[in-house]
């Protein structure tokens, strides 16, 4: 009944759950027990509040779940009503277990296997089931007919999983595009969780489902609810996620929710990386040409005083020189932030900052004419923000 009620409320509000990067989202569950008493969707700015009456609690805790928009509350019930309820929020903690949230950007992120004899002999399992190393892929790959296999160091007790208001895996995936001469067939791709029983020394499959692609190529975040699987995966040192074979994967993360009577803190914005530098150019009394990297013959305006020289330099900086400097910015940002990999220069911005400087530089031409050039320095900053995955 609660499941039907939740689905009805969501349909009425026209809301869809969104996890991680932007795009469509689906839920994959191991059964019909969806554990929807408390859910949260920070991307939509919506929390779930559970309310129960004394009579309901006497009957065993039957509850009514309602969506409460954050900020000025409206729609389902008012702020006054909310204060009168036993309000519970499911505050999420995420643990990235494989790949990076880089929107499928190159370079590929390595999938990790942890092979431990007696506890997780995954290599022998894969080899015996026709999945040698040559058939495996990494995150962000563009190869078809491959298996992505990720071992997750687990160790969560079944009681910990049961106690969480939300506990599962977000898997960010997309359908590959048509490849020249080959049509991928993702409709039959599966997502499987494998665990090894150290007592019986046997493999178990607590979860395996067809992903359910219907031809759309937009990125999708699948949520695999581990709460119904608590007794099967609880206490295991490792779980292994297998995805085959025409599906591309950006990342896998574990989401753990904790019930709180206090509204959850906002999701922090994506980190922004910044480094500073400056660009120098000489502005002559006559219009000239300059270059920047591989770009040559860039026109430079003329000036006979510093204010005009600065204006001419700024006109040249935006956008021609700024665009040229992006490659250097990428190098500087990655050098200053070990582990940072910028996939595309389109995500790098070059922003001029104050103050600019200028000084007159008199000189004599080879023909003996007295001239003045104006040496202009424009400070700038390189910015890189982790992109929101709309791709």
C-alpha positions as a printed Julia matrix, in Angstrom:
391×3 Matrix{Float64}:
  0.0     0.0     0.0
  2.8     2.39    0.9
  4.56    1.65   -2.37
  1.43    2.42   -4.39
  0.9     5.59   -2.39
  4.43    6.82   -3.02
  4.13    6.11   -6.74
  0.84    8.02   -6.83
  2.33   11.06   -5.04
  5.36   11.12   -7.33
  3.16   10.85  -10.41
  0.97   13.7    -9.21
  3.91   15.97   -8.62
  5.55   15.05  -11.9
  8.84   14.33  -10.17
 11.59   11.93  -11.17
 14.41   10.81   -8.93
 17.83   12.08  -10.04
 21.15   10.85   -8.73
 24.62   12.33   -9.48
 24.88   13.77  -12.98
 21.82   15.13  -14.76
 19.77   12.87  -16.98
 17.11   10.19  -16.63
 17.05    7.9   -13.62
 15.59    4.48  -12.87
 15.4     2.28   -9.83
 16.48   -1.36   -9.92
 15.44   -3.45   -6.96
 15.89   -7.08   -6.04
 12.22   -7.48   -5.21
  8.98   -5.68   -4.53
 10.04   -4.47   -1.08
 11.16   -0.98   -2.07
 11.69    0.35    1.46
 10.26    3.71    0.49
  9.31    4.95    3.99
 12.11    7.49    3.86
 13.76    8.7     0.69
 15.55   11.89   -0.36
 16.28   13.57   -3.66
 18.7    16.42   -3.12
 18.97   17.14   -6.83
 15.31   18.14   -6.8
 15.57   19.83   -3.41
 12.95   17.46   -2.03
 13.04   15.6     1.28
 10.75   12.85    2.46
  9.02   13.22    5.81
  7.43   10.24    7.55
  4.57   10.88    9.86
  2.7     8.39   12.04
 -0.14    8.64   14.52
 -0.32    6.96   17.94
 -2.99    4.64   16.57
 -0.81    3.74   13.62
  2.17    3.12   15.87
  0.0     0.85   18.02
 -0.83   -1.11   14.88
  2.83   -1.69   14.19
  4.12    1.6    12.81
  2.01    1.97    9.68
  3.13    5.25    8.17
  2.15    7.78    5.58
  4.95    9.18    3.43
  4.67   12.65    1.94
  7.05   14.75   -0.12
  8.07   18.04    1.51
  9.73   20.64   -0.78
 12.75   22.26    0.86
 12.87   26.0     1.42
  9.46   27.7     1.5
  7.23   24.7     1.99
  4.23   24.39   -0.25
  2.17   21.84   -2.07
  1.62   18.76    0.1
  1.28   20.49    3.46
  2.38   23.69    5.15
  5.31   24.47    7.43
  2.89   24.59   10.36
  1.66   21.1     9.54
  5.24   19.87    9.15
  6.23   21.05   12.62
  3.37   19.06   14.1
  4.59   15.81   12.55
  7.22   13.36   13.65
  9.48   14.48   10.81
 12.39   12.32    9.69
 14.95   13.15    7.02
 17.18   10.66    5.25
 20.58   12.36    5.04
 22.87   10.73    2.52
 26.57   10.0     2.59
 28.15    8.85   -0.66
 31.3     6.79   -1.07
 32.77    6.63   -4.57
 33.79    3.03   -5.16
 34.79    2.96   -8.81
 35.52    5.48  -11.57
 35.28    9.25  -11.37
 32.3    11.55  -11.79
 33.69   13.02  -14.98
 30.75   12.53  -17.35
 32.38    9.69  -19.28
 35.34   11.92  -20.13
 38.67   10.56  -21.32
 41.05    9.27  -20.15
 39.47    6.02  -18.99
 39.36    5.31  -15.26
 40.62    1.87  -14.35
 38.18   -0.69  -12.94
 39.66   -2.4    -9.89
 39.64   -6.11   -9.03
 40.65   -7.39   -5.61
 41.49  -11.09   -5.82
 41.9   -12.77   -2.41
 42.13  -16.56   -2.14
 39.36  -17.93    0.04
 37.6   -14.57    0.37
 37.17  -13.2    -3.18
 38.81  -15.41   -5.87
 37.29  -13.27   -8.59
 39.99  -13.85  -11.21
 39.4   -17.61  -11.31
 35.65  -17.04  -11.47
 35.93  -14.66  -14.43
 38.35  -16.87  -16.32
 36.22  -19.98  -15.82
 33.14  -18.1   -17.06
 34.74  -16.88  -20.28
 35.66  -13.38  -19.11
 39.46  -13.16  -19.39
 41.28   -9.83  -19.14
 40.92   -9.29  -22.89
 37.14   -9.19  -22.46
 37.11   -6.58  -19.68
 36.78   -2.83  -19.88
 37.37    0.29  -17.79
 35.14    3.19  -16.87
 34.48    5.7   -19.68
 35.41    3.12  -22.3
 34.04    3.3   -25.82
 34.61   -0.4   -26.55
 31.77   -2.83  -27.26
 31.34   -6.47  -26.21
 33.22   -5.95  -22.94
 32.59   -6.61  -19.25
 33.18   -3.95  -16.64
 34.06   -5.7   -13.38
 34.55   -3.71  -10.17
 35.39   -5.12   -6.75
 34.04   -3.04   -3.88
 35.64   -3.37   -0.47
 32.5    -3.83    1.6
 32.43   -5.13    5.17
 29.06   -3.62    6.16
 27.09   -5.76    8.6
 23.52   -6.73    7.75
 22.36   -4.79   10.81
 24.1    -1.65    9.5
 22.38   -2.0     6.14
 18.98   -2.62    7.76
 19.38    0.37   10.09
 20.08    2.79    7.23
 17.12    4.66    5.78
 18.75    4.18    2.39
 21.56    1.86    1.35
 22.51    0.96   -2.21
 24.61    1.57   -5.29
 24.3     4.35   -7.86
 25.63    3.21  -11.23
 25.95    5.88  -13.92
 25.61    4.36  -17.39
 24.73    5.14  -20.96
 23.95    3.31  -24.17
 26.77    3.36  -26.74
 26.06    5.11  -30.02
 26.02    3.29  -33.33
 29.52    2.26  -34.35
 30.5     2.15  -38.0
 29.63   -1.29  -39.33
 28.2    -2.52  -36.01
 24.96   -1.96  -34.17
 25.32   -2.44  -30.4
 22.56   -4.46  -28.75
 22.34   -3.12  -25.19
 18.77   -4.31  -24.56
 20.02   -7.64  -23.18
 22.85   -6.2   -21.03
 22.83   -7.28  -17.41
 24.05   -5.91  -14.09
 25.09   -8.6   -11.61
 26.39   -8.58   -8.04
 28.6   -11.5    -7.03
 29.72  -12.4    -3.51
 31.86  -15.26   -2.29
 30.82  -17.29    0.76
 34.0   -17.92    2.73
 32.32  -20.69    4.77
 31.0   -22.82    1.91
 33.64  -21.59   -0.57
 30.97  -20.97   -3.18
 29.88  -18.03   -5.29
 26.48  -16.47   -4.74
 24.47  -14.07   -6.89
 22.29  -11.91   -4.65
 21.33   -9.68   -7.55
 21.18   -9.97  -11.33
 18.88   -8.07  -13.67
 18.68   -6.94  -17.26
 19.45   -3.22  -17.25
 16.46   -2.51  -19.43
 17.78   -0.26  -22.18
 15.1     0.75  -24.67
 17.3     2.49  -27.21
 17.72    5.88  -25.55
 21.34    7.01  -25.39
 20.98    9.57  -22.58
 23.0     8.82  -19.43
 21.0     7.05  -16.74
 21.7     6.46  -13.07
 20.51    3.07  -11.86
 19.97    2.63   -8.14
 20.45   -0.9    -6.81
 18.76   -1.16   -3.43
 20.89   -3.32   -1.12
 18.51   -3.21    1.83
 16.47   -6.22    0.6
 19.82   -8.01    0.14
 21.15   -7.22    3.61
 21.34  -10.87    4.71
 23.07  -11.89    1.47
 25.7    -9.15    1.23
 25.97   -8.18    4.89
 29.26   -9.13    6.49
 30.94   -9.85    3.15
 34.44   -8.42    2.82
 33.94   -7.79   -0.9
 31.16   -7.51   -3.45
 31.79   -7.6    -7.2
 29.72   -5.67   -9.75
 29.64   -7.03  -13.33
 28.12   -5.06  -16.21
 27.98   -6.44  -19.74
 28.52   -5.92  -22.59
 27.47   -2.91  -24.69
 26.95   -0.52  -21.77
 29.35    2.32  -20.93
 29.85    3.18  -17.25
 30.98    6.48  -15.71
 31.14    5.57  -12.02
 29.78    3.41   -9.21
 29.1     4.9    -5.78
 27.63    3.59   -2.55
 24.9     5.7    -0.96
 24.29    5.33    2.77
 21.45    7.22    4.44
 21.06    8.11    8.09
 17.74    9.12    9.6
 17.77   12.54   11.21
 15.14   14.77   12.84
 17.07   17.75   11.47
 16.81   18.75    7.81
 19.8    17.54    5.81
 22.52   20.06    4.94
 22.55   21.15    1.3
 24.63   19.23   -1.17
 27.94   21.09   -1.58
 28.55   22.49   -5.05
 30.99   20.8    -7.39
 34.55   21.85   -6.56
 36.16   24.65   -8.56
 39.91   24.74   -9.14
 41.72   28.05   -9.71
 45.24   29.16  -10.51
 46.61   32.62  -11.37
 48.98   33.91  -14.03
 49.43   36.91  -16.33
 49.78   37.65  -20.02
 52.12   40.26  -21.47
 51.95   42.05  -24.82
 53.66   45.08  -26.38
 51.27   47.55  -28.03
 52.91   49.65  -30.72
 52.01   53.08  -32.09
 51.03   51.33  -35.32
 48.81   48.27  -35.68
 50.86   45.06  -35.6
 50.54   41.26  -35.55
 51.27   38.9   -32.7
 51.03   35.16  -31.98
 49.99   32.81  -29.2
 51.09   29.22  -29.31
 50.09   27.75  -32.67
 47.96   30.81  -33.47
 49.89   33.3   -35.61
 49.17   36.6   -37.33
 46.76   37.8   -34.65
 46.02   41.52  -35.24
 47.01   43.88  -32.43
 45.51   47.35  -32.21
 47.61   50.53  -32.0
 47.91   52.99  -29.11
 49.76   56.19  -28.24
 49.17   56.1   -24.47
 48.79   53.51  -21.7
 44.98   53.67  -21.27
 44.5    53.03  -24.99
 47.17   50.32  -24.91
 45.39   48.5   -22.09
 42.11   48.73  -24.0
 43.8    47.3   -27.11
 45.33   44.46  -25.08
 42.0    43.63  -23.44
 40.28   43.54  -26.82
 42.9    41.03  -27.98
 42.74   38.98  -24.78
 39.03   38.31  -25.09
 38.51   35.93  -26.7
 41.49   35.12  -28.94
 44.29   34.96  -26.35
 42.05   33.61  -23.58
 41.11   30.66  -25.78
 44.76   30.11  -26.68
 45.76   30.02  -23.0
 43.37   27.21  -22.06
 45.89   24.48  -22.86
 48.44   26.1   -20.53
 45.74   26.51  -17.88
 44.97   22.79  -18.04
 48.64   21.97  -17.44
 48.96   24.41  -14.54
 45.73   23.27  -12.86
 46.62   19.59  -13.06
 50.13   20.29  -11.77
 48.77   22.24   -8.81
 46.16   19.59   -7.94
 47.66   16.06   -7.99
 45.15   13.55   -9.24
 43.08   16.1   -11.13
 42.45   15.15  -14.76
 40.68   17.69  -16.99
 39.0    15.84  -19.8
 38.08   18.75  -22.06
 39.42   22.28  -22.58
 35.8    23.34  -23.01
 35.46   23.03  -19.23
 38.37   25.44  -18.63
 37.75   29.18  -18.49
 40.28   32.01  -18.59
 39.12   35.13  -16.78
 40.91   38.5   -16.78
 41.27   40.08  -13.34
 42.36   43.53  -12.17
 44.58   45.43  -12.05
 46.27   45.63  -15.44
 49.61   47.41  -15.67
 51.29   49.42  -18.41
 54.51   51.32  -18.9
 55.9    53.35  -21.81
 58.94   51.84  -23.5
 60.67   54.38  -25.84
 62.96   52.97  -28.52
 64.54   53.9   -31.86
 63.74   51.99  -35.04
 66.49   50.66  -37.34
 65.66   53.59  -39.62
 66.37   56.01  -36.78
 62.8    56.97  -35.93
 61.82   57.54  -32.29
 58.91   55.39  -31.25
 57.19   54.31  -28.06
 55.74   50.9   -27.39
 53.55   50.23  -24.38
 54.27   47.13  -22.32
 50.95   45.81  -21.0
 50.47   43.03  -18.47
 47.01   41.54  -17.93
 46.56   39.29  -14.87
 44.17   36.36  -15.35
 42.86   33.3   -13.57
 42.34   29.77  -14.86
 39.11   28.19  -13.62
 37.96   24.59  -13.84
 34.68   23.41  -12.3
 33.82   19.74  -12.22
 31.17   19.59  -14.96
 27.57   18.64  -14.34
 26.93   15.57  -16.44
 24.5    16.72  -19.1
 25.68   14.67  -22.04
